[in-house]
Amino acid sequence: MKIFFWIFLGALVLLTPLFIYDMVQRQSINISFILMIILCFVFYTRAFKTG
């Protein structure tokens, strides 16, 4: 469980600057938003399976 949490946290930290940059550029905000949703979905799915 902690491993998945740290992987999720690390990915979130890595993607946050890209997400902010895309928000500033107003170009790829939709792609970043979809990536964040997929990342959260995968994290919660694995967390639910592992209990």
PyMOL Python script that loads the backbone (N, CA, C, O; Angstrom):
from pymol import cmd

cmd.read_pdbstr("""\
ATOM      1  N   MET A   1       0.835  -1.199   0.000  1.00  0.00           N
ATOM      2  CA  MET A   1       0.000   0.000   0.000  1.00  0.00           C
ATOM      3  C   MET A   1       0.875   1.257   0.000  1.00  0.00           C
ATOM      4  O   MET A   1       0.618   2.209  -0.737  1.00  0.00           O
ATOM      5  N   LYS A   2       1.915   1.240   0.843  1.00  0.00           N
ATOM      6  CA  LYS A   2       2.794   2.406   0.897  1.00  0.00           C
ATOM      7  C   LYS A   2       3.556   2.586  -0.410  1.00  0.00           C
ATOM      8  O   LYS A   2       3.843   3.708  -0.826  1.00  0.00           O
ATOM      9  N   ILE A   3       3.884   1.454  -1.058  1.00  0.00           N
ATOM     10  CA  ILE A   3       4.611   1.527  -2.325  1.00  0.00           C
ATOM     11  C   ILE A   3       3.760   2.236  -3.374  1.00  0.00           C
ATOM     12  O   ILE A   3       4.248   3.114  -4.087  1.00  0.00           O
ATOM     13  N   PHE A   4       2.494   1.856  -3.466  1.00  0.00           N
ATOM     14  CA  PHE A   4       1.597   2.494  -4.430  1.00  0.00           C
ATOM     15  C   PHE A   4       1.412   3.972  -4.094  1.00  0.00           C
ATOM     16  O   PHE A   4       1.315   4.816  -4.984  1.00  0.00           O
ATOM     17  N   PHE A   5       1.364   4.271  -2.792  1.00  0.00           N
ATOM     18  CA  PHE A   5       1.189   5.661  -2.368  1.00  0.00           C
ATOM     19  C   PHE A   5       2.379   6.517  -2.780  1.00  0.00           C
ATOM     20  O   PHE A   5       2.209   7.632  -3.272  1.00  0.00           O
ATOM     21  N   TRP A   6       3.590   5.989  -2.577  1.00  0.00           N
ATOM     22  CA  TRP A   6       4.789   6.754  -2.929  1.00  0.00           C
ATOM     23  C   TRP A   6       4.940   6.889  -4.435  1.00  0.00           C
ATOM     24  O   TRP A   6       5.404   7.920  -4.921  1.00  0.00           O
ATOM     25  N   ILE A   7       4.544   5.834  -5.198  1.00  0.00           N
ATOM     26  CA  ILE A   7       4.581   5.912  -6.658  1.00  0.00           C
ATOM     27  C   ILE A   7       3.606   6.985  -7.137  1.00  0.00           C
ATOM     28  O   ILE A   7       3.927   7.782  -8.019  1.00  0.00           O
ATOM     29  N   PHE A   8       2.409   6.994  -6.544  1.00  0.00           N
ATOM     30  CA  PHE A   8       1.403   7.990  -6.900  1.00  0.00           C
ATOM     31  C   PHE A   8       1.878   9.396  -6.542  1.00  0.00           C
ATOM     32  O   PHE A   8       1.712  10.336  -7.319  1.00  0.00           O
ATOM     33  N   LEU A   9       2.475   9.526  -5.348  1.00  0.00           N
ATOM     34  CA  LEU A   9       2.945  10.828  -4.896  1.00  0.00           C
ATOM     35  C   LEU A   9       4.073  11.336  -5.787  1.00  0.00           C
ATOM     36  O   LEU A   9       4.114  12.513  -6.146  1.00  0.00           O
ATOM     37  N   GLY A  10       4.993  10.429  -6.143  1.00  0.00           N
ATOM     38  CA  GLY A  10       6.104  10.806  -7.014  1.00  0.00           C
ATOM     39  C   GLY A  10       5.623  11.232  -8.388  1.00  0.00           C
ATOM     40  O   GLY A  10       6.092  12.228  -8.939  1.00  0.00           O
ATOM     41  N   ALA A  11       4.675  10.467  -8.943  1.00  0.00           N
ATOM     42  CA  ALA A  11       4.134  10.805 -10.259  1.00  0.00           C
ATOM     43  C   ALA A  11       3.386  12.137 -10.199  1.00  0.00           C
ATOM     44  O   ALA A  11       3.446  12.936 -11.134  1.00  0.00           O
ATOM     45  N   LEU A  12       2.684  12.365  -9.093  1.00  0.00           N
ATOM     46  CA  LEU A  12       1.937  13.609  -8.938  1.00  0.00           C
ATOM     47  C   LEU A  12       2.890  14.798  -8.890  1.00  0.00           C
ATOM     48  O   LEU A  12       2.637  15.835  -9.504  1.00  0.00           O
ATOM     49  N   VAL A  13       3.995  14.636  -8.152  1.00  0.00           N
ATOM     50  CA  VAL A  13       4.992  15.708  -8.046  1.00  0.00           C
ATOM     51  C   VAL A  13       5.633  15.982  -9.409  1.00  0.00           C
ATOM     52  O   VAL A  13       5.917  17.130  -9.752  1.00  0.00           O
ATOM     53  N   LEU A  14       5.858  14.906 -10.186  1.00  0.00           N
ATOM     54  CA  LEU A  14       6.476  15.073 -11.503  1.00  0.00           C
ATOM     55  C   LEU A  14       5.516  15.711 -12.504  1.00  0.00           C
ATOM     56  O   LEU A  14       5.938  16.486 -13.363  1.00  0.00           O
ATOM     57  N   LEU A  15       4.223  15.386 -12.395  1.00  0.00           N
ATOM     58  CA  LEU A  15       3.248  15.885 -13.364  1.00  0.00           C
ATOM     59  C   LEU A  15       2.705  17.270 -13.015  1.00  0.00           C
ATOM     60  O   LEU A  15       2.200  17.975 -13.889  1.00  0.00           O
ATOM     61  N   THR A  16       2.804  17.665 -11.742  1.00  0.00           N
ATOM     62  CA  THR A  16       2.257  18.959 -11.332  1.00  0.00           C
ATOM     63  C   THR A  16       2.879  20.139 -12.088  1.00  0.00           C
ATOM     64  O   THR A  16       2.141  21.006 -12.557  1.00  0.00           O
ATOM     65  N   PRO A  17       4.231  20.201 -12.225  1.00  0.00           N
ATOM     66  CA  PRO A  17       4.815  21.314 -12.998  1.00  0.00           C
ATOM     67  C   PRO A  17       4.331  21.321 -14.447  1.00  0.00           C
ATOM     68  O   PRO A  17       4.083  22.386 -15.013  1.00  0.00           O
ATOM     69  N   LEU A  18       4.196  20.136 -15.050  1.00  0.00           N
ATOM     70  CA  LEU A  18       3.703  20.053 -16.425  1.00  0.00           C
ATOM     71  C   LEU A  18       2.256  20.523 -16.499  1.00  0.00           C
ATOM     72  O   LEU A  18       1.861  21.199 -17.448  1.00  0.00           O
ATOM     73  N   PHE A  19       1.465  20.158 -15.484  1.00  0.00           N
ATOM     74  CA  PHE A  19       0.060  20.557 -15.442  1.00  0.00           C
ATOM     75  C   PHE A  19      -0.063  22.077 -15.323  1.00  0.00           C
ATOM     76  O   PHE A  19      -0.874  22.700 -16.007  1.00  0.00           O
ATOM     77  N   ILE A  20       0.758  22.666 -14.442  1.00  0.00           N
ATOM     78  CA  ILE A  20       0.744  24.120 -14.265  1.00  0.00           C
ATOM     79  C   ILE A  20       1.209  24.817 -15.540  1.00  0.00           C
ATOM     80  O   ILE A  20       0.634  25.825 -15.951  1.00  0.00           O
ATOM     81  N   TYR A  21       2.260  24.270 -16.165  1.00  0.00           N
ATOM     82  CA  TYR A  21       2.783  24.848 -17.407  1.00  0.00           C
ATOM     83  C   TYR A  21       1.726  24.824 -18.506  1.00  0.00           C
ATOM     84  O   TYR A  21       1.567  25.793 -19.248  1.00  0.00           O
ATOM     85  N   ASP A  22       1.009  23.714 -18.604  1.00  0.00           N
ATOM     86  CA  ASP A  22      -0.042  23.598 -19.614  1.00  0.00           C
ATOM     87  C   ASP A  22      -1.193  24.561 -19.319  1.00  0.00           C
ATOM     88  O   ASP A  22      -1.806  25.100 -20.240  1.00  0.00           O
ATOM     89  N   MET A  23      -1.484  24.773 -18.042  1.00  0.00           N
ATOM     90  CA  MET A  23      -2.541  25.722 -17.685  1.00  0.00           C
ATOM     91  C   MET A  23      -2.138  27.128 -18.110  1.00  0.00           C
ATOM     92  O   MET A  23      -2.963  27.903 -18.595  1.00  0.00           O
ATOM     93  N   VAL A  24      -0.846  27.450 -17.920  1.00  0.00           N
ATOM     94  CA  VAL A  24      -0.356  28.774 -18.300  1.00  0.00           C
ATOM     95  C   VAL A  24      -0.384  28.934 -19.817  1.00  0.00           C
ATOM     96  O   VAL A  24      -0.748  29.992 -20.330  1.00  0.00           O
ATOM     97  N   GLN A  25       0.003  27.882 -20.528  1.00  0.00           N
ATOM     98  CA  GLN A  25       0.046  27.949 -21.986  1.00  0.00           C
ATOM     99  C   GLN A  25      -1.353  27.873 -22.609  1.00  0.00           C
ATOM    100  O   GLN A  25      -1.559  28.344 -23.727  1.00  0.00           O
ATOM    101  N   ARG A  26      -2.308  27.286 -21.892  1.00  0.00           N
ATOM    102  CA  ARG A  26      -3.690  27.152 -22.387  1.00  0.00           C
ATOM    103  C   ARG A  26      -3.752  26.327 -23.677  1.00  0.00           C
ATOM    104  O   ARG A  26      -4.554  26.619 -24.564  1.00  0.00           O
ATOM    105  N   GLN A  27      -2.915  25.310 -23.777  1.00  0.00           N
ATOM    106  CA  GLN A  27      -2.897  24.512 -24.998  1.00  0.00           C
ATOM    107  C   GLN A  27      -3.232  23.051 -24.712  1.00  0.00           C
ATOM    108  O   GLN A  27      -4.168  22.501 -25.294  1.00  0.00           O
ATOM    109  N   SER A  28      -2.481  22.431 -23.830  1.00  0.00           N
ATOM    110  CA  SER A  28      -2.653  20.997 -23.591  1.00  0.00           C
ATOM    111  C   SER A  28      -3.317  20.730 -22.239  1.00  0.00           C
ATOM    112  O   SER A  28      -3.081  19.695 -21.616  1.00  0.00           O
ATOM    113  N   ILE A  29      -4.148  21.675 -21.795  1.00  0.00           N
ATOM    114  CA  ILE A  29      -4.766  21.523 -20.476  1.00  0.00           C
ATOM    115  C   ILE A  29      -5.679  20.305 -20.443  1.00  0.00           C
ATOM    116  O   ILE A  29      -5.775  19.634 -19.415  1.00  0.00           O
ATOM    117  N   ASN A  30      -6.347  20.012 -21.545  1.00  0.00           N
ATOM    118  CA  ASN A  30      -7.248  18.862 -21.574  1.00  0.00           C
ATOM    119  C   ASN A  30      -6.479  17.553 -21.430  1.00  0.00           C
ATOM    120  O   ASN A  30      -6.916  16.645 -20.722  1.00  0.00           O
ATOM    121  N   ILE A  31      -5.327  17.458 -22.108  1.00  0.00           N
ATOM    122  CA  ILE A  31      -4.508  16.253 -22.029  1.00  0.00           C
ATOM    123  C   ILE A  31      -3.998  16.056 -20.603  1.00  0.00           C
ATOM    124  O   ILE A  31      -4.022  14.940 -20.083  1.00  0.00           O
ATOM    125  N   SER A  32      -3.541  17.126 -19.976  1.00  0.00           N
ATOM    126  CA  SER A  32      -3.036  17.026 -18.610  1.00  0.00           C
ATOM    127  C   SER A  32      -4.146  16.618 -17.645  1.00  0.00           C
ATOM    128  O   SER A  32      -3.933  15.810 -16.741  1.00  0.00           O
ATOM    129  N   PHE A  33      -5.336  17.190 -17.850  1.00  0.00           N
ATOM    130  CA  PHE A  33      -6.468  16.872 -16.983  1.00  0.00           C
ATOM    131  C   PHE A  33      -6.838  15.400 -17.089  1.00  0.00           C
ATOM    132  O   PHE A  33      -7.125  14.746 -16.086  1.00  0.00           O
ATOM    133  N   ILE A  34      -6.827  14.878 -18.335  1.00  0.00           N
ATOM    134  CA  ILE A  34      -7.131  13.464 -18.550  1.00  0.00           C
ATOM    135  C   ILE A  34      -6.070  12.587 -17.898  1.00  0.00           C
ATOM    136  O   ILE A  34      -6.396  11.558 -17.304  1.00  0.00           O
ATOM    137  N   LEU A  35      -4.802  12.985 -18.004  1.00  0.00           N
ATOM    138  CA  LEU A  35      -3.715  12.213 -17.398  1.00  0.00           C
ATOM    139  C   LEU A  35      -3.871  12.166 -15.879  1.00  0.00           C
ATOM    140  O   LEU A  35      -3.638  11.128 -15.261  1.00  0.00           O
ATOM    141  N   MET A  36      -4.265  13.291 -15.278  1.00  0.00           N
ATOM    142  CA  MET A  36      -4.447  13.336 -13.835  1.00  0.00           C
ATOM    143  C   MET A  36      -5.595  12.423 -13.409  1.00  0.00           C
ATOM    144  O   MET A  36      -5.499  11.739 -12.390  1.00  0.00           O
ATOM    145  N   ILE A  37      -6.678  12.410 -14.183  1.00  0.00           N
ATOM    146  CA  ILE A  37      -7.821  11.552 -13.872  1.00  0.00           C
ATOM    147  C   ILE A  37      -7.430  10.082 -13.965  1.00  0.00           C
ATOM    148  O   ILE A  37      -7.781   9.279 -13.100  1.00  0.00           O
ATOM    149  N   ILE A  38      -6.687   9.735 -15.040  1.00  0.00           N
ATOM    150  CA  ILE A  38      -6.250   8.348 -15.212  1.00  0.00           C
ATOM    151  C   ILE A  38      -5.334   7.935 -14.068  1.00  0.00           C
ATOM    152  O   ILE A  38      -5.448   6.826 -13.546  1.00  0.00           O
ATOM    153  N   LEU A  39      -4.424   8.826 -13.678  1.00  0.00           N
ATOM    154  CA  LEU A  39      -3.481   8.527 -12.601  1.00  0.00           C
ATOM    155  C   LEU A  39      -4.226   8.274 -11.293  1.00  0.00           C
ATOM    156  O   LEU A  39      -3.924   7.320 -10.575  1.00  0.00           O
ATOM    157  N   CYS A  40      -5.195   9.127 -10.987  1.00  0.00           N
ATOM    158  CA  CYS A  40      -5.981   8.963  -9.765  1.00  0.00           C
ATOM    159  C   CYS A  40      -6.799   7.678  -9.814  1.00  0.00           C
ATOM    160  O   CYS A  40      -6.912   6.972  -8.812  1.00  0.00           O
ATOM    161  N   PHE A  41      -7.368   7.375 -10.976  1.00  0.00           N
ATOM    162  CA  PHE A  41      -8.181   6.174 -11.128  1.00  0.00           C
ATOM    163  C   PHE A  41      -7.343   4.923 -10.901  1.00  0.00           C
ATOM    164  O   PHE A  41      -7.768   4.002 -10.202  1.00  0.00           O
ATOM    165  N   VAL A  42      -6.154   4.892 -11.492  1.00  0.00           N
ATOM    166  CA  VAL A  42      -5.260   3.738 -11.329  1.00  0.00           C
ATOM    167  C   VAL A  42      -4.856   3.586  -9.872  1.00  0.00           C
ATOM    168  O   VAL A  42      -4.832   2.473  -9.345  1.00  0.00           O
ATOM    169  N   PHE A  43      -4.535   4.709  -9.212  1.00  0.00           N
ATOM    170  CA  PHE A  43      -4.114   4.663  -7.811  1.00  0.00           C
ATOM    171  C   PHE A  43      -5.224   4.110  -6.917  1.00  0.00           C
ATOM    172  O   PHE A  43      -4.987   3.214  -6.106  1.00  0.00           O
ATOM    173  N   TYR A  44      -6.429   4.645  -7.067  1.00  0.00           N
ATOM    174  CA  TYR A  44      -7.534   4.195  -6.228  1.00  0.00           C
ATOM    175  C   TYR A  44      -7.932   2.755  -6.526  1.00  0.00           C
ATOM    176  O   TYR A  44      -8.335   2.022  -5.622  1.00  0.00           O
ATOM    177  N   THR A  45      -7.821   2.345  -7.795  1.00  0.00           N
ATOM    178  CA  THR A  45      -8.148   0.966  -8.158  1.00  0.00           C
ATOM    179  C   THR A  45      -7.185  -0.008  -7.495  1.00  0.00           C
ATOM    180  O   THR A  45      -7.607  -1.019  -6.933  1.00  0.00           O
ATOM    181  N   ARG A  46      -5.894   0.293  -7.560  1.00  0.00           N
ATOM    182  CA  ARG A  46      -4.893  -0.593  -6.952  1.00  0.00           C
ATOM    183  C   ARG A  46      -5.000  -0.568  -5.432  1.00  0.00           C
ATOM    184  O   ARG A  46      -4.818  -1.594  -4.776  1.00  0.00           O
ATOM    185  N   ALA A  47      -5.294   0.595  -4.877  1.00  0.00           N
ATOM    186  CA  ALA A  47      -5.444   0.693  -3.431  1.00  0.00           C
ATOM    187  C   ALA A  47      -6.646  -0.123  -2.962  1.00  0.00           C
ATOM    188  O   ALA A  47      -6.614  -0.732  -1.893  1.00  0.00           O
ATOM    189  N   PHE A  48      -7.704  -0.130  -3.772  1.00  0.00           N
ATOM    190  CA  PHE A  48      -8.904  -0.891  -3.426  1.00  0.00           C
ATOM    191  C   PHE A  48      -8.639  -2.388  -3.524  1.00  0.00           C
ATOM    192  O   PHE A  48      -9.117  -3.158  -2.691  1.00  0.00           O
ATOM    193  N   LYS A  49      -7.879  -2.806  -4.537  1.00  0.00           N
ATOM    194  CA  LYS A  49      -7.584  -4.227  -4.718  1.00  0.00           C
ATOM    195  C   LYS A  49      -6.672  -4.751  -3.612  1.00  0.00           C
ATOM    196  O   LYS A  49      -6.839  -5.881  -3.152  1.00  0.00           O
ATOM    197  N   THR A  50      -5.706  -3.932  -3.182  1.00  0.00           N
ATOM    198  CA  THR A  50      -4.762  -4.367  -2.156  1.00  0.00           C
ATOM    199  C   THR A  50      -5.357  -4.207  -0.761  1.00  0.00           C
ATOM    200  O   THR A  50      -4.807  -4.726   0.210  1.00  0.00           O
ATOM    201  N   GLY A  51      -6.473  -3.494  -0.653  1.00  0.00           N
ATOM    202  CA  GLY A  51      -7.112  -3.313   0.635  1.00  0.00           C
ATOM    203  C   GLY A  51      -6.499  -2.169   1.392  1.00  0.00           C
ATOM    204  O   GLY A  51      -6.920  -1.872   2.509  1.00  0.00           O
TER     205      GLY A  51
END
""", "prot")
cmd.dss("prot")
cmd.show_as("cartoon", "prot")
cmd.util.cbc("prot")
cmd.orient("prot")
